């Protein structure tokens, strides 16, 4: 018995996950810079700096619970 993989989707999924990580990092840095720019207070920036990652983690947990995949998430983006 012999099989052949005609179309390998792991390359696309791996690159999509890498793009999601980089986009989240860039967006987080930009959000913190804008908050610091408008509040002009480092202590005032600490609360959003700790709540934003918690919110993102919660959103990913909810998406995993609802059966979202990376392919579906990139379609929504």
Jmol script that loads the backbone (N, CA, C; Angstrom):
load data "model"
ATOM      1  N   UNK A   1       0.842  -1.163   0.000  1.00  0.00           N
ATOM      2  CA  UNK A   1       0.000   0.000   0.000  1.00  0.00           C
ATOM      3  C   UNK A   1       0.896   1.236   0.000  1.00  0.00           C
ATOM      4  N   UNK A   2       0.523   2.218  -0.815  1.00  0.00           N
ATOM      5  CA  UNK A   2       1.309   3.426  -0.968  1.00  0.00           C
ATOM      6  C   UNK A   2       0.378   4.626  -0.964  1.00  0.00           C
ATOM      7  N   UNK A   3       0.817   5.699  -0.356  1.00  0.00           N
ATOM      8  CA  UNK A   3       0.008   6.918  -0.378  1.00  0.00           C
ATOM      9  C   UNK A   3       0.910   8.120  -0.680  1.00  0.00           C
ATOM     10  N   UNK A   4       0.296   9.160  -1.179  1.00  0.00           N
ATOM     11  CA  UNK A   4       1.033  10.380  -1.508  1.00  0.00           C
ATOM     12  C   UNK A   4       0.220  11.583  -1.033  1.00  0.00           C
ATOM     13  N   UNK A   5       0.910  12.542  -0.493  1.00  0.00           N
ATOM     14  CA  UNK A   5       0.254  13.773  -0.046  1.00  0.00           C
ATOM     15  C   UNK A   5       0.278  14.745  -1.218  1.00  0.00           C
ATOM     16  N   UNK A   6      -0.896  15.037  -1.724  1.00  0.00           N
ATOM     17  CA  UNK A   6      -0.992  15.913  -2.902  1.00  0.00           C
ATOM     18  C   UNK A   6      -0.874  17.384  -2.528  1.00  0.00           C
ATOM     19  N   UNK A   7      -1.507  17.764  -1.422  1.00  0.00           N
ATOM     20  CA  UNK A   7      -1.529  19.167  -1.021  1.00  0.00           C
ATOM     21  C   UNK A   7      -1.262  19.221   0.476  1.00  0.00           C
ATOM     22  N   UNK A   8      -0.156  19.810   0.884  1.00  0.00           N
ATOM     23  CA  UNK A   8       0.239  19.864   2.284  1.00  0.00           C
ATOM     24  C   UNK A   8      -0.207  21.197   2.881  1.00  0.00           C
ATOM     25  N   UNK A   9      -1.195  21.156   3.777  1.00  0.00           N
ATOM     26  CA  UNK A   9      -1.712  22.389   4.374  1.00  0.00           C
ATOM     27  C   UNK A   9      -0.938  22.814   5.614  1.00  0.00           C
ATOM     28  N   UNK A  10      -0.024  21.990   6.084  1.00  0.00           N
ATOM     29  CA  UNK A  10       0.703  22.357   7.297  1.00  0.00           C
ATOM     30  C   UNK A  10       1.575  23.586   7.098  1.00  0.00           C
ATOM     31  N   UNK A  11       2.055  23.806   5.896  1.00  0.00           N
ATOM     32  CA  UNK A  11       2.864  24.991   5.632  1.00  0.00           C
ATOM     33  C   UNK A  11       2.035  26.254   5.800  1.00  0.00           C
ATOM     34  N   UNK A  12       0.811  26.250   5.254  1.00  0.00           N
ATOM     35  CA  UNK A  12      -0.071  27.399   5.383  1.00  0.00           C
ATOM     36  C   UNK A  12      -0.457  27.630   6.833  1.00  0.00           C
ATOM     37  N   UNK A  13      -0.795  26.584   7.550  1.00  0.00           N
ATOM     38  CA  UNK A  13      -1.226  26.726   8.946  1.00  0.00           C
ATOM     39  C   UNK A  13      -0.071  27.230   9.801  1.00  0.00           C
ATOM     40  N   UNK A  14       1.105  26.719   9.593  1.00  0.00           N
ATOM     41  CA  UNK A  14       2.273  27.166  10.358  1.00  0.00           C
ATOM     42  C   UNK A  14       2.555  28.639  10.099  1.00  0.00           C
ATOM     43  N   UNK A  15       2.475  29.069   8.857  1.00  0.00           N
ATOM     44  CA  UNK A  15       2.721  30.477   8.522  1.00  0.00           C
ATOM     45  C   UNK A  15       1.597  31.367   9.052  1.00  0.00           C
ATOM     46  N   UNK A  16       0.359  30.885   9.036  1.00  0.00           N
ATOM     47  CA  UNK A  16      -0.766  31.660   9.561  1.00  0.00           C
ATOM     48  C   UNK A  16      -0.635  31.858  11.069  1.00  0.00           C
ATOM     49  N   UNK A  17      -0.215  30.840  11.785  1.00  0.00           N
ATOM     50  CA  UNK A  17      -0.032  30.964  13.229  1.00  0.00           C
ATOM     51  C   UNK A  17       1.118  31.920  13.531  1.00  0.00           C
ATOM     52  N   UNK A  18       2.169  31.851  12.760  1.00  0.00           N
ATOM     53  CA  UNK A  18       3.288  32.790  12.935  1.00  0.00           C
ATOM     54  C   UNK A  18       2.829  34.224  12.684  1.00  0.00           C
ATOM     55  N   UNK A  19       1.978  34.429  11.690  1.00  0.00           N
ATOM     56  CA  UNK A  19       1.463  35.769  11.406  1.00  0.00           C
ATOM     57  C   UNK A  19       0.547  36.260  12.521  1.00  0.00           C
ATOM     58  N   UNK A  20      -0.231  35.364  13.104  1.00  0.00           N
ATOM     59  CA  UNK A  20      -1.097  35.747  14.226  1.00  0.00           C
ATOM     60  C   UNK A  20      -0.251  36.192  15.408  1.00  0.00           C
ATOM     61  N   UNK A  21       0.816  35.474  15.722  1.00  0.00           N
ATOM     62  CA  UNK A  21       1.695  35.861  16.825  1.00  0.00           C
ATOM     63  C   UNK A  21       2.316  37.228  16.588  1.00  0.00           C
ATOM     64  N   UNK A  22       2.836  37.449  15.400  1.00  0.00           N
ATOM     65  CA  UNK A  22       3.484  38.740  15.135  1.00  0.00           C
ATOM     66  C   UNK A  22       2.472  39.879  15.137  1.00  0.00           C
ATOM     67  N   UNK A  23       1.275  39.645  14.625  1.00  0.00           N
ATOM     68  CA  UNK A  23       0.239  40.679  14.628  1.00  0.00           C
ATOM     69  C   UNK A  23      -0.191  41.016  16.042  1.00  0.00           C
ATOM     70  N   UNK A  24      -0.352  40.011  16.890  1.00  0.00           N
ATOM     71  CA  UNK A  24      -0.720  40.265  18.283  1.00  0.00           C
ATOM     72  C   UNK A  24       0.367  41.045  19.006  1.00  0.00           C
ATOM     73  N   UNK A  25       1.618  40.715  18.763  1.00  0.00           N
ATOM     74  CA  UNK A  25       2.715  41.435  19.410  1.00  0.00           C
ATOM     75  C   UNK A  25       2.755  42.896  18.967  1.00  0.00           C
ATOM     76  N   UNK A  26       2.654  43.130  17.666  1.00  0.00           N
ATOM     77  CA  UNK A  26       2.691  44.497  17.148  1.00  0.00           C
ATOM     78  C   UNK A  26       1.495  45.291  17.652  1.00  0.00           C
ATOM     79  N   UNK A  27       0.315  44.688  17.651  1.00  0.00           N
ATOM     80  CA  UNK A  27      -0.881  45.388  18.134  1.00  0.00           C
ATOM     81  C   UNK A  27      -0.759  45.712  19.619  1.00  0.00           C
ATOM     82  N   UNK A  28      -0.217  44.785  20.416  1.00  0.00           N
ATOM     83  CA  UNK A  28      -0.042  45.039  21.846  1.00  0.00           C
ATOM     84  C   UNK A  28       0.904  46.203  22.101  1.00  0.00           C
ATOM     85  N   UNK A  29       2.001  46.250  21.375  1.00  0.00           N
ATOM     86  CA  UNK A  29       2.960  47.347  21.541  1.00  0.00           C
ATOM     87  C   UNK A  29       2.327  48.674  21.133  1.00  0.00           C
ATOM     88  N   UNK A  30       1.602  48.674  20.022  1.00  0.00           N
ATOM     89  CA  UNK A  30       0.958  49.913  19.578  1.00  0.00           C
ATOM     90  C   UNK A  30      -0.096  50.392  20.565  1.00  0.00           C
ATOM     91  N   UNK A  31      -0.859  49.475  21.129  1.00  0.00           N
ATOM     92  CA  UNK A  31      -1.875  49.854  22.121  1.00  0.00           C
ATOM     93  C   UNK A  31      -1.215  50.482  23.338  1.00  0.00           C
ATOM     94  N   UNK A  32      -0.148  49.884  23.808  1.00  0.00           N
ATOM     95  CA  UNK A  32       0.532  50.432  24.981  1.00  0.00           C
ATOM     96  C   UNK A  32       1.169  51.790  24.693  1.00  0.00           C
ATOM     97  N   UNK A  33       1.691  51.969  23.497  1.00  0.00           N
ATOM     98  CA  UNK A  33       2.267  53.269  23.130  1.00  0.00           C
ATOM     99  C   UNK A  33       1.182  54.337  23.071  1.00  0.00           C
ATOM    100  N   UNK A  34       0.030  54.016  22.499  1.00  0.00           N
ATOM    101  CA  UNK A  34      -1.061  54.988  22.414  1.00  0.00           C
ATOM    102  C   UNK A  34      -1.592  55.316  23.806  1.00  0.00           C
ATOM    103  N   UNK A  35      -1.728  54.323  24.658  1.00  0.00           N
ATOM    104  CA  UNK A  35      -2.188  54.572  26.021  1.00  0.00           C
ATOM    105  C   UNK A  35      -1.195  55.460  26.759  1.00  0.00           C
ATOM    106  N   UNK A  36       0.086  55.174  26.621  1.00  0.00           N
ATOM    107  CA  UNK A  36       1.108  55.994  27.262  1.00  0.00           C
ATOM    108  C   UNK A  36       1.111  57.403  26.692  1.00  0.00           C
ATOM    109  N   UNK A  37       0.876  57.538  25.409  1.00  0.00           N
ATOM    110  CA  UNK A  37       0.848  58.854  24.772  1.00  0.00           C
ATOM    111  C   UNK A  37      -0.300  59.699  25.299  1.00  0.00           C
ATOM    112  N   UNK A  38      -1.483  59.102  25.455  1.00  0.00           N
ATOM    113  CA  UNK A  38      -2.640  59.881  25.893  1.00  0.00           C
ATOM    114  C   UNK A  38      -2.672  60.075  27.406  1.00  0.00           C
ATOM    115  N   UNK A  39      -2.299  59.064  28.185  1.00  0.00           N
ATOM    116  CA  UNK A  39      -2.319  59.216  29.641  1.00  0.00           C
ATOM    117  C   UNK A  39      -1.098  59.950  30.168  1.00  0.00           C
ATOM    118  N   UNK A  40       0.022  59.816  29.473  1.00  0.00           N
ATOM    119  CA  UNK A  40       1.299  60.412  29.862  1.00  0.00           C
ATOM    120  C   UNK A  40       1.664  60.057  31.297  1.00  0.00           C
ATOM    121  N   UNK A  41       1.342  58.802  31.656  1.00  0.00           N
ATOM    122  CA  UNK A  41       1.623  58.325  32.991  1.00  0.00           C
ATOM    123  C   UNK A  41       1.916  56.825  32.897  1.00  0.00           C
ATOM    124  N   UNK A  42       3.107  56.439  33.349  1.00  0.00           N
ATOM    125  CA  UNK A  42       3.483  55.031  33.245  1.00  0.00           C
ATOM    126  C   UNK A  42       2.640  54.162  34.159  1.00  0.00           C
ATOM    127  N   UNK A  43       2.305  54.652  35.341  1.00  0.00           N
ATOM    128  CA  UNK A  43       1.489  53.869  36.270  1.00  0.00           C
ATOM    129  C   UNK A  43       0.079  53.669  35.733  1.00  0.00           C
ATOM    130  N   UNK A  44      -0.442  54.640  35.017  1.00  0.00           N
ATOM    131  CA  UNK A  44      -1.763  54.491  34.414  1.00  0.00           C
ATOM    132  C   UNK A  44      -1.773  53.486  33.274  1.00  0.00           C
ATOM    133  N   UNK A  45      -0.625  53.231  32.700  1.00  0.00           N
ATOM    134  CA  UNK A  45      -0.528  52.279  31.599  1.00  0.00           C
ATOM    135  C   UNK A  45      -0.451  50.842  32.107  1.00  0.00           C
ATOM    136  N   UNK A  46      -0.104  50.642  33.364  1.00  0.00           N
ATOM    137  CA  UNK A  46       0.079  49.288  33.880  1.00  0.00           C
ATOM    138  C   UNK A  46      -1.222  48.493  33.935  1.00  0.00           C
ATOM    139  N   UNK A  47      -2.331  49.132  34.241  1.00  0.00           N
ATOM    140  CA  UNK A  47      -3.610  48.408  34.311  1.00  0.00           C
ATOM    141  C   UNK A  47      -4.008  47.859  32.945  1.00  0.00           C
ATOM    142  N   UNK A  48      -4.039  48.674  31.875  1.00  0.00           N
ATOM    143  CA  UNK A  48      -4.337  48.088  30.557  1.00  0.00           C
ATOM    144  C   UNK A  48      -3.278  47.094  30.091  1.00  0.00           C
ATOM    145  N   UNK A  49      -2.024  47.304  30.510  1.00  0.00           N
ATOM    146  CA  UNK A  49      -0.963  46.388  30.092  1.00  0.00           C
ATOM    147  C   UNK A  49      -1.167  44.995  30.678  1.00  0.00           C
ATOM    148  N   UNK A  50      -1.829  44.904  31.814  1.00  0.00           N
ATOM    149  CA  UNK A  50      -2.084  43.590  32.403  1.00  0.00           C
ATOM    150  C   UNK A  50      -3.434  43.021  32.001  1.00  0.00           C
ATOM    151  N   UNK A  51      -4.398  43.868  31.687  1.00  0.00           N
ATOM    152  CA  UNK A  51      -5.727  43.348  31.348  1.00  0.00           C
ATOM    153  C   UNK A  51      -5.854  42.942  29.884  1.00  0.00           C
ATOM    154  N   UNK A  52      -5.130  43.575  29.005  1.00  0.00           N
ATOM    155  CA  UNK A  52      -5.236  43.243  27.578  1.00  0.00           C
ATOM    156  C   UNK A  52      -4.788  41.803  27.290  1.00  0.00           C
ATOM    157  N   UNK A  53      -3.660  41.327  27.810  1.00  0.00           N
ATOM    158  CA  UNK A  53      -3.292  39.918  27.551  1.00  0.00           C
ATOM    159  C   UNK A  53      -4.296  38.929  28.137  1.00  0.00           C
ATOM    160  N   UNK A  54      -4.858  39.248  29.298  1.00  0.00           N
ATOM    161  CA  UNK A  54      -5.853  38.362  29.894  1.00  0.00           C
ATOM    162  C   UNK A  54      -7.087  38.284  29.012  1.00  0.00           C
ATOM    163  N   UNK A  55      -7.501  39.409  28.456  1.00  0.00           N
ATOM    164  CA  UNK A  55      -8.661  39.437  27.565  1.00  0.00           C
ATOM    165  C   UNK A  55      -8.391  38.652  26.281  1.00  0.00           C
ATOM    166  N   UNK A  56      -7.199  38.784  25.734  1.00  0.00           N
ATOM    167  CA  UNK A  56      -6.857  38.060  24.504  1.00  0.00           C
ATOM    168  C   UNK A  56      -6.825  36.557  24.762  1.00  0.00           C
ATOM    169  N   UNK A  57      -6.255  36.146  25.899  1.00  0.00           N
ATOM    170  CA  UNK A  57      -6.223  34.722  26.238  1.00  0.00           C
ATOM    171  C   UNK A  57      -7.641  34.193  26.402  1.00  0.00           C
ATOM    172  N   UNK A  58      -8.511  34.960  27.055  1.00  0.00           N
ATOM    173  CA  UNK A  58      -9.910  34.557  27.204  1.00  0.00           C
ATOM    174  C   UNK A  58     -10.624  34.440  25.872  1.00  0.00           C
ATOM    175  N   UNK A  59     -10.324  35.352  24.946  1.00  0.00           N
ATOM    176  CA  UNK A  59     -10.942  35.286  23.624  1.00  0.00           C
ATOM    177  C   UNK A  59     -10.499  34.034  22.876  1.00  0.00           C
ATOM    178  N   UNK A  60      -9.217  33.682  22.981  1.00  0.00           N
ATOM    179  CA  UNK A  60      -8.735  32.477  22.317  1.00  0.00           C
ATOM    180  C   UNK A  60      -9.329  31.215  22.938  1.00  0.00           C
ATOM    181  N   UNK A  61      -9.522  31.219  24.260  1.00  0.00           N
ATOM    182  CA  UNK A  61     -10.154  30.069  24.909  1.00  0.00           C
ATOM    183  C   UNK A  61     -11.597  29.923  24.440  1.00  0.00           C
ATOM    184  N   UNK A  62     -12.315  31.046  24.341  1.00  0.00           N
ATOM    185  CA  UNK A  62     -13.699  30.999  23.853  1.00  0.00           C
ATOM    186  C   UNK A  62     -13.758  30.533  22.403  1.00  0.00           C
ATOM    187  N   UNK A  63     -12.822  31.001  21.567  1.00  0.00           N
ATOM    188  CA  UNK A  63     -12.805  30.582  20.169  1.00  0.00           C
ATOM    189  C   UNK A  63     -12.498  29.099  20.048  1.00  0.00           C
ATOM    190  N   UNK A  64     -11.603  28.590  20.893  1.00  0.00           N
ATOM    191  CA  UNK A  64     -11.302  27.158  20.865  1.00  0.00           C
ATOM    192  C   UNK A  64     -12.512  26.354  21.328  1.00  0.00           C
ATOM    193  N   UNK A  65     -13.234  26.869  22.322  1.00  0.00           N
ATOM    194  CA  UNK A  65     -14.424  26.175  22.803  1.00  0.00           C
ATOM    195  C   UNK A  65     -15.539  26.140  21.771  1.00  0.00           C
ATOM    196  N   UNK A  66     -15.603  27.164  20.929  1.00  0.00           N
ATOM    197  CA  UNK A  66     -16.633  27.215  19.887  1.00  0.00           C
ATOM    198  C   UNK A  66     -16.210  26.505  18.605  1.00  0.00           C
ATOM    199  N   UNK A  67     -14.993  26.001  18.574  1.00  0.00           N
ATOM    200  CA  UNK A  67     -14.545  25.220  17.420  1.00  0.00           C
ATOM    201  C   UNK A  67     -13.916  26.040  16.303  1.00  0.00           C
ATOM    202  N   UNK A  68     -13.457  27.248  16.597  1.00  0.00           N
ATOM    203  CA  UNK A  68     -12.807  28.058  15.577  1.00  0.00           C
ATOM    204  C   UNK A  68     -11.435  27.468  15.261  1.00  0.00           C
ATOM    205  N   UNK A  69     -11.027  27.560  14.024  1.00  0.00           N
ATOM    206  CA  UNK A  69      -9.705  27.115  13.608  1.00  0.00           C
ATOM    207  C   UNK A  69      -8.922  28.319  13.112  1.00  0.00           C
ATOM    208  N   UNK A  70      -7.641  28.112  12.858  1.00  0.00           N
ATOM    209  CA  UNK A  70      -6.818  29.200  12.335  1.00  0.00           C
ATOM    210  C   UNK A  70      -7.313  29.606  10.950  1.00  0.00           C
ATOM    211  N   UNK A  71      -7.746  28.655  10.155  1.00  0.00           N
ATOM    212  CA  UNK A  71      -8.258  28.967   8.822  1.00  0.00           C
ATOM    213  C   UNK A  71      -9.494  29.863   8.912  1.00  0.00           C
ATOM    214  N   UNK A  72     -10.390  29.550   9.816  1.00  0.00           N
ATOM    215  CA  UNK A  72     -11.600  30.352   9.973  1.00  0.00           C
ATOM    216  C   UNK A  72     -11.270  31.729  10.517  1.00  0.00           C
ATOM    217  N   UNK A  73     -10.315  31.799  11.417  1.00  0.00           N
ATOM    218  CA  UNK A  73      -9.927  33.098  11.987  1.00  0.00           C
ATOM    219  C   UNK A  73      -9.297  33.998  10.916  1.00  0.00           C
ATOM    220  N   UNK A  74      -8.481  33.433  10.036  1.00  0.00           N
ATOM    221  CA  UNK A  74      -7.903  34.254   8.981  1.00  0.00           C
ATOM    222  C   UNK A  74      -8.962  34.694   7.975  1.00  0.00           C
ATOM    223  N   UNK A  75     -10.002  33.902   7.805  1.00  0.00           N
ATOM    224  CA  UNK A  75     -11.094  34.325   6.926  1.00  0.00           C
ATOM    225  C   UNK A  75     -11.847  35.508   7.536  1.00  0.00           C
ATOM    226  N   UNK A  76     -12.025  35.522   8.846  1.00  0.00           N
ATOM    227  CA  UNK A  76     -12.690  36.642   9.508  1.00  0.00           C
ATOM    228  C   UNK A  76     -11.825  37.892   9.498  1.00  0.00           C
ATOM    229  N   UNK A  77     -10.517  37.736   9.495  1.00  0.00           N
ATOM    230  CA  UNK A  77      -9.621  38.894   9.526  1.00  0.00           C
ATOM    231  C   UNK A  77      -9.716  39.640   8.212  1.00  0.00           C
TER     232      UNK A  77
END
end "model"
wireframe off; spacefill off
backbone 0.3
color backbone group
